[in-house]
Amino acid sequence: MNSFANSMDSVALRVGNVFADQRAAFEADPYPLAERRRVKLKALKRQISRYQDVLADAMSKDFGFRAPTESKMLDLLGSMLEANHATAHLKRWMKPSRRATELLFLTNSLSVTYQPKGVVGVIVPWNFPIYLALGPLIAALAAGNRVMIKMSEITPATNSALRRLLGEIFQEDEVAVIGEELTDPNVFTSLPFDHIVFTGSPGVGKVVMRTAAENLTPVTLELGGKSPAVVMRDYPLDDAAKRITHGKTTNCGQICVSPDYALVPRERVGDFVTAVRSCFHKMFGSDVSDSPDYSWIVNDRHCARVSGLLTDAREKGATVIPCADYDVGRNGRQMPLHIVTNCTSEMRIMKEELFGPILPVVPYDTLKDVIQFINAGERPLAMYCFSHDAAQRQLLLRSTHAGGVTINDWGWHVVNHDAPFGGVGNSGMGTYHGIEGFRELSHAKTVFKRHRFFPISLFYPPYGNLAQRLSLKMFLGTGDPSLKERVIT
């Protein structure tokens, strides 16, 4: 027991020393020039390309099996696209932004400069361990910061590969990877970072926020939620089923922006269920154990959680329809998509983020019912609207809240890096990607410069001179003397 405690103490000490080294390095070089930042981003791009097979193999090892093409398309391609975007636009992002002074201060100058914050902590979940590590890292490096990355204890092989990849191009006082060796996450979040980016569940996000508050550390939280997919009556049902099936089966549904449930016109529920099962068979076959493209649930604990959700739904009257043959003893964590109908509000699948291959199908009669149903829950990270009717789409988007939206498909708003990505309400706060990510991890410093001969001393005491009286009258008017008398009385 003492040796274990000593080991943990030594890890905590190392983490603290890495933070101190990064803080000292930042203070010695607090504003890296644009070209140096671009050189680092280009080096990172080369490493992503070099290590693509190593990373795909590592992620598959951590999951038991994860489709290599899926890992490359989502974790690695997404990271490369974000690095490309930052490299191309960085110089423009870094330029001071000229602003207009108030009329009262005309002829003076006003600008906003974007200054690196310092040392940024990035806390990474297990489901997309590379994209959700490198995305915030790219934004932080573009903004000129030092970065410490805390990886999940569930992904040791990926952690090792990423540490090696980054260690070849960064000193540890620039970018450091902390992995499964740190078993107490509070050691990491309690460090006085200049900003923390956390991706995970709302429950853990609250803990991170409370811990960060001790140091008044600002946080960006990306927290997921129950993201609805709304199929409207005018949209081809088979096409909606295909796209929702793809969204729900990618990474075996273990995605924060996965369609959590489908809202389908009541009279079309049966046809939708049939279409989803048909789409699943076309993508993966009738036995997922033979598919090289279908990823596993990450571990036994999460598999048991998903099975528990299905058991709870069955016991409370739901109809559970597997899209392929599934035997727990034979298939293990190769769990096919399960469609659930006759859902009720007391079922866990209608309360919890599913994060697995379960698709509840909820019938509706009118668009008003859809809006009321979505608004009755917490605000989701994403929403998917399937409709060609612009007026109906606009009504849905204006009447509900979601972190981001994809229309007539799922998830693709996330990997378009010229737009911000983030949650709202229970699904998170703050954004990254693109210029919003750069600004999120920069301090926007306002700089006002007084013109040499500007007579600002006219506003100094003693008060009551002509310039002051004219200025107050111009901007405030004359007021209402009778109102003053009534209020005082």
Residue pairs with C-beta under 8 A, 6 or more apart in sequence:
8 183
8 184
11 181
11 182
11 183
11 187
12 182
12 184
12 187
15 148
15 178
15 182
15 187
15 188
15 191
16 187
16 191
18 148
18 172
18 173
18 176
18 178
19 119
19 148
19 191
19 193
21 172
21 173
22 119
22 146
22 147
22 148
22 172
22 173
22 174
22 176
23 118
23 119
23 146
24 173
25 146
25 171
25 173
25 174
26 116
26 118
26 119
26 145
26 146
30 115
30 116
30 118
31 115
31 116
31 144
32 116
32 144
34 90
34 91
34 94
37 90
37 141
37 142
37 144
38 87
38 90
38 91
40 141
40 169
40 170
40 174
41 83
41 86
41 87
41 90
41 138
41 141
41 142
42 87
43 169
44 83
44 134
44 137
44 138
44 141
44 166
44 169
45 80
45 83
45 84
45 87
47 165
47 166
47 168
47 169
48 55
48 76
48 79
48 80
48 83
48 134
48 165
49 80
50 165
51 161
51 164
51 165
52 72
52 76
53 68
54 161
54 165
55 71
55 75
55 76
55 130
55 158
55 161
55 162
55 165
56 66
56 68
56 71
56 72
56 76
57 68
57 157
58 155
58 157
58 158
58 160
58 161
59 66
59 71
59 75
59 129
59 130
59 155
59 157
59 158
60 66
60 67
60 68
60 71
61 157
62 126
62 129
62 154
62 155
62 156
62 157
62 158
62 298
63 295
63 296
63 298
64 296
64 298
64 299
64 332
64 333
65 295
65 296
65 334
66 251
66 295
66 296
67 292
67 293
67 294
67 295
69 293
70 250
70 251
70 293
70 295
71 130
74 128
74 131
74 250
74 251
75 128
75 129
75 130
75 131
76 130
76 131
77 415
78 131
78 135
78 414
78 415
79 130
79 131
79 134
79 135
79 138
81 415
81 417
82 134
82 135
82 138
82 139
82 417
82 433
83 134
83 138
85 417
85 418
85 434
86 138
86 139
86 141
86 142
86 417
86 438
89 434
89 435
90 142
90 438
93 114
93 142
93 435
93 438
93 439
94 114
96 111
96 112
96 113
96 114
96 447
97 111
97 112
97 113
97 114
98 109
98 110
98 111
99 110
99 111
99 112
99 446
100 110
101 108
101 109
101 110
101 448
104 471
104 475
105 448
105 454
107 451
107 454
108 448
108 449
108 450
108 451
108 454
109 448
109 449
109 451
110 446
110 447
110 448
110 449
111 446
111 447
112 444
112 445
112 446
112 447
113 444
113 445
113 447
114 143
114 438
114 439
114 442
114 443
114 444
114 445
115 144
115 442
115 443
115 445
116 143
116 144
116 145
116 441
116 442
116 443
117 143
117 145
117 194
117 195
117 441
117 442
117 443
118 145
118 146
118 193
118 194
118 195
119 145
119 146
119 147
119 148
119 193
119 194
120 136
120 140
120 145
120 146
120 147
120 148
120 193
120 194
120 195
120 196
120 197
120 441
121 147
121 148
121 150
121 188
121 189
121 191
121 193
121 195
121 196
121 197
122 133
122 136
122 137
122 140
122 147
122 148
122 149
122 150
122 196
122 197
123 150
123 185
123 188
123 189
123 196
123 197
123 198
123 199
123 200
123 208
124 132
124 133
124 149
124 150
124 151
124 152
124 199
125 132
125 152
125 199
125 200
125 256
126 152
126 154
126 155
126 298
127 251
127 254
127 255
127 256
127 298
127 355
128 251
128 255
129 151
129 152
129 155
129 158
129 159
129 162
130 158
130 162
132 199
133 149
133 151
133 162
135 432
135 433
135 437
136 147
136 197
136 220
136 432
136 437
136 441
137 147
137 149
137 175
138 437
139 432
139 433
139 437
139 438
139 440
139 441
140 147
140 195
140 197
140 441
141 147
141 175
142 437
142 438
142 441
143 437
143 438
143 439
143 441
143 442
144 442
145 194
145 195
145 441
146 173
146 174
146 175
147 174
147 175
147 176
148 175
148 176
148 178
148 188
148 191
148 193
149 162
149 166
149 175
149 176
149 177
149 178
150 178
150 182
150 185
150 188
151 158
151 159
151 162
151 177
151 178
151 179
151 180
152 159
152 180
153 179
153 180
153 183
154 180
154 298
154 299
155 180
156 179
156 180
159 177
159 179
159 180
160 179
162 177
163 177
163 179
166 175
166 177
167 177
178 188
182 188
186 211
189 196
189 207
189 208
189 211
189 212
190 211
190 214
190 215
191 215
192 215
192 217
193 212
193 215
193 217
194 217
194 218
195 217
195 218
195 219
195 220
195 440
195 441
196 208
196 212
196 217
196 218
196 219
196 220
197 219
197 220
197 222
197 432
197 441
198 204
198 205
198 208
198 219
198 220
198 221
198 222
199 222
199 223
199 256
200 208
200 222
200 223
200 224
201 223
201 224
201 353
202 223
202 224
202 225
202 378
202 426
202 427
205 221
205 223
205 428
208 219
208 221
209 219
209 221
212 218
212 219
218 430
219 429
219 430
220 422
220 428
220 429
220 430
220 431
220 432
220 440
221 423
221 428
221 429
221 430
222 256
222 381
222 421
222 422
222 423
222 427
222 428
223 256
223 381
223 423
223 426
223 427
223 428
224 256
224 257
224 353
224 355
224 381
224 423
224 427
224 428
225 256
225 260
225 353
225 378
225 379
225 380
225 381
225 423
225 426
225 427
226 260
226 261
226 352
226 353
226 354
226 377
226 378
226 380
227 257
227 258
227 259
227 260
227 380
227 381
227 382
227 383
227 384
227 402
228 259
228 260
228 261
228 262
228 263
228 373
228 374
228 380
228 383
228 384
229 240
229 244
229 247
229 259
229 261
229 262
229 263
229 383
229 384
229 386
229 410
230 262
230 263
230 370
230 374
230 383
230 384
230 385
230 386
230 387
230 396
231 237
231 240
231 244
231 262
231 263
231 264
231 265
231 268
231 272
231 386
232 265
232 367
232 385
232 386
232 387
232 389
232 392
233 265
233 268
234 387
234 388
234 389
234 392
235 386
235 387
235 388
235 408
237 268
237 271
237 272
237 275
238 275
238 279
239 386
240 272
240 386
241 272
241 275
241 276
241 278
241 279
242 275
242 279
243 386
243 408
243 409
243 410
244 259
244 262
244 276
244 359
244 384
244 410
245 276
245 279
245 280
245 283
245 337
246 279
246 283
246 410
247 255
247 258
247 259
247 384
247 410
247 411
248 258
248 259
248 337
248 357
248 359
249 280
249 283
249 284
249 294
249 337
249 357
250 258
250 411
251 258
251 295
252 294
252 295
252 296
252 297
252 335
252 356
252 357
253 337
253 354
253 355
253 356
253 357
253 358
254 295
254 297
254 298
254 302
254 355
254 356
255 355
255 411
256 355
256 381
257 381
257 382
257 404
257 410
257 411
257 414
258 354
258 355
258 410
258 411
259 359
259 384
259 410
260 353
260 354
260 360
260 380
261 343
261 349
261 350
261 354
261 359
261 360
261 361
261 362
262 272
262 359
262 360
262 361
262 362
263 362
263 363
263 364
263 370
263 373
263 374
264 272
264 361
264 362
264 363
264 364
265 363
265 364
265 365
266 363
266 364
266 365
269 341
269 361
269 363
272 361
273 321
273 339
273 341
273 361
276 323
276 337
276 339
276 359
277 321
277 323
277 339
280 323
280 324
280 336
280 337
281 323
281 324
283 293
284 291
284 293
284 294
284 324
284 336
285 291
285 324
286 324
286 325
287 324
287 325
288 294
288 324
288 326
288 331
288 334
288 335
288 336
289 330
289 331
289 334
294 334
294 336
296 332
296 333
296 334
296 335
297 303
297 306
297 333
297 335
297 356
297 357
298 333
299 333
300 333
302 355
302 356
303 332
303 333
303 335
305 356
306 335
306 354
306 355
306 356
306 357
306 358
307 328
307 335
308 348
309 348
309 349
309 352
309 354
309 356
309 358
310 320
310 338
310 340
310 349
310 358
312 347
312 348
312 349
313 320
313 340
313 343
313 347
313 348
313 349
314 320
316 344
316 346
316 347
317 342
317 344
318 340
318 341
318 342
318 343
318 344
318 347
318 349
319 340
319 341
319 342
320 338
320 339
320 340
321 338
321 339
321 340
321 341
322 336
322 337
322 338
322 339
323 336
323 337
323 338
323 339
324 336
324 337
325 336
326 334
326 335
326 336
335 356
335 357
336 357
337 357
337 358
337 359
338 357
338 358
338 359
339 359
339 361
340 349
340 358
340 359
340 360
340 361
341 360
341 361
343 349
343 350
343 360
343 361
343 362
344 350
345 351
349 358
349 360
350 360
354 360
362 373
364 370
364 373
367 392
367 395
367 396
370 396
371 395
371 396
371 399
371 400
374 380
374 383
374 400
375 399
375 400
378 425
378 426
378 427
379 401
379 402
379 403
379 423
379 424
379 425
379 426
379 427
380 402
380 403
380 427
381 402
381 403
381 404
381 423
381 427
381 428
382 402
382 403
382 404
382 405
382 406
382 410
382 411
382 413
382 414
383 397
383 400
383 402
383 404
383 405
384 405
384 406
384 407
384 409
384 410
384 411
385 393
385 396
385 397
385 405
385 407
385 408
386 407
386 408
387 393
387 396
387 407
387 408
388 408
393 407
397 405
401 424
401 425
402 424
402 427
403 421
403 422
403 423
403 424
403 427
403 428
404 413
404 414
404 419
404 421
404 422
405 413
406 412
406 413
413 419
413 421
414 421
417 433
417 434
418 433
418 434
418 435
419 433
419 434
419 436
420 431
420 432
420 433
420 434
420 436
420 437
421 431
421 432
421 433
422 428
422 429
422 430
422 431
422 432
422 436
423 429
430 440
431 437
431 440
432 440
432 441
450 456
455 467
458 465
458 467
458 468
459 467
459 468
459 471
